[in-house]
Amino acid sequence: METTKEISALFSLIDDPDEEVFGLVSNKIVNYGHTIIPNLEHLWETTPDETTQQRIEKLIHRLHFTDLRDLFREWGLTGHHSLATGALLTGRFRYPDLHSEKVLQELEKVRRNIWLELNNYLTPLEQINVVTSILYSYYGLKGTETNLREPDEFLLHKTLEAKRGNQLGNGSLYLSLCELLDIPVQAIFIPRQFILAYFKPGYSEENLADPRQKIEFFIDPASGQAFSHTDVDSYFKRIAVNPESRHFKPARNQQVISHILGEFSRCFDNDKERYKMEEIEELRRLLANDSISNE
């Protein structure tokens, strides 16, 4: 964008010590939209004052976030909520210049390698063994404990790039591949865990009295290990929680992304970055509102 006299005047006020003045200036700059970002980046490079640089960084982040909010709203309103698309939008919060096409191409390579090993005669467990073997053995995907100091491990594109993620990073990758392969694996919300379940035909029926009856077995996305109903019962006994039907209901993709956003936001629960936590919560509210409006 051409640097006009008005833009130059606004930029000269970014370092104003009066927060009220800076607030007014910020709003006017943001109203220009993302096309003003290169101007702000140039200003950052030529500004020696660290405090002013931090203000410029926040302005750039705010502009990126405004665009991201619009993209989340569009995704929430679409008829088909692709999990990979939602997960990549989550990644753009931290990496606004993320090139989704490159990630989707890499995801397609993994999908194709799995697809070549599948056939119509495999049992559900054999299907999952193929997915797990390709993903965790051939590609070398590793699972990690959730660490709030490692926000990248929550993100699909970083998990795919580093071959390393926590339950949510690996889970979004596993779910995305199953969605692309038409394998009926869905996330369920068991307390304190992010677990996947292989559902029998008819799993999408609304208001099942006992959705657990539709589950063949469960999968831990951190390792790809499959486990049984007995294993799940033992887990509930260990944490002293009574299993309810809601714990086994297949989660919609909007709910999965909302859950990932909620856990991801905890990485920014500190005085310096709490505004990011609040922004992520705003994205979650968008998805909640869109989910209600689509029902």
C-alpha angles and dihedrals in degrees: 000000000000111000103240127191090259092053091047090051092050092048091052089059097051090094094050108134091217106094092203091056091046090050092055092045091049093053092051092049092048090051088067089067131217093319089079093059095092089054090052091047090053090048090052091052092052097042115094096188111096095205091053090047089055090052090051091049090053091049091052090047090050091053092049090047092052090056092044092051089055091049092050090050091052092048091049092053098047120106094237117041104205108206093214090054092050092047092050091050087055088053091053090065088072097024107037093175093056112144103220094189093064091051092047090051090054090046089052091054091055091045092052093050090053093043091055089060096047129089137170094257097063120108118235091260092048090051091053091046088058092050092047094046094052095042102041103026106028097035094030099230111180129201124221137191113261107271118181089203089064106061092164090069089068093057127090098216094047092047090052092046098046095031086228132102145139124252091286097044093046090039094056089050093048093046093047091053093047090050091052091047095046091239108152098236118139136174119253127194107237110169115276092357140085102217133172126217133201106226127206119234111294095037090133094062111126123246099005109187090223114012089181088076088065094056119098096186143321134256130209104216092201090069106006090240116153119219138182139247088258090057090052092049089052090051093052090050091050093054092040095236125135110233113239132189091253089065090064101041112119110250121231116236091252089057092048093052091045089053092049090049091051094053093040091054091062088071087072098048095125136099095258098049105025090112087067090054089053091049092052089050087054089055090051091052089052091055092046092052093046091048091054093046091052096051 
